[in-house]
């Protein structure tokens, strides 16, 4: 699904990714974790072609990313902050995205799932943060792509909507899709992720299951395991 070799990225003098190798197989939920500045966002944007690495190679769905845009048609992406045009109505934005992607969608099902019917005629600039995130989720899941990338997907969601999002992610996983998630909510990771990738200073410090991490750090719960790995790397 995703294969990354010897990835390097600098912004000025700041080395963000350094000699990073990563392979993510087809199917399953993968959580990308790490402290602020560890390179998570740069890694995700490199996979999406939004950041051009200084060195290394990335292939997605057997397509080399460099100088190629077609592979992005097979990715659904939820950004951490969706900067929607405030003067557009919700239904206008949805129609615009449908026209751009020109793929079969299940938008009506998702609108009903997240209770967005009363907001379709409202301008995006008038919506609360939580409602904007629901719109963001609908736009992400309305198409049937094999790779889904979710950047902090739980932001602003009420408990009921969070439960619906979890069910939606699991449904997509059960279809054989690959879901890549970045989040700071450890309970969400422990409940949802098949595998975690822990980044530190632009490289991969750990890759494996939650249980493997707990065993390696000799901790009985996931949050303490993450704290232990963070403390260990800071002391190293």
Buried (B, 14 or more C-beta within 10 A) or exposed (E): BBBBBEBBBBEEEEBBBBBBEBEBEEBBBBBBBBBEBBBBBBBBBBBBBEBEBEEBEBBBBEBEBEEEEEBBEBBBBBBBEBEBEEEBBBBBBBEEBBEEBEEEBEBEEBBEBBEBEEBBEBBBEEBEEEBBBBBBBBBBBBBBBBBBBBBBBBBBBEEEBBEBBBEBBBEBBEEEBBBBBBBEBBEBBBEBBEBBBBBBBBBBBBBEEBEBBBEBBEBEEBEBBBBBBBEEBEEE
